[in-house]
Amino acid sequence: MRYWLMKTEPDAFSWQDLLRDGVATWDGVRNYTARNNMRAMELGDLVLIYHSNIGKEAVGIARVVATAFQDPSTEDQRWSAVRVAPVVALHKPVTLQTIRDEHAAGGPLAEIKLIRENRLSVVALSDGEWQHLLRLAETAEPT
């Protein structure tokens, strides 16, 4: 199992929208590195959903339920999409400021790509980063 963080603008599509819909196609990604990260996702991988622009915080955990396929929002064959389903809301959202502070402290989040490659909308998380973020969120690992 691998772990990921996916950014979304909550005024366009939020965690609440994902809960309401039950499954969502994650499309519209137009960055090659983020696209390649989505192409590396496997069924069952867990995804931390992060609200960007508004809120700037991790708010929930989703699961990859369909691996990379042609992005339906474009005919351009270069772009891919995946489908995710909600698993659980974080007990305590993890703010960008908290993640920045943890990054600066040099601990488990010292190399987190959310800070190091902050323009990417889809980034991989290491096992240690994932576990630490769950501790900060006071949320148990989903089964």
Helices and strands as residue ranges (DSSP letters): E 3-8, H 15-21, E 24-26, H 32-40, E 46-51, E 57-70, E 80-95, H 96-105, H 113-116, E 122-125, H 127-136
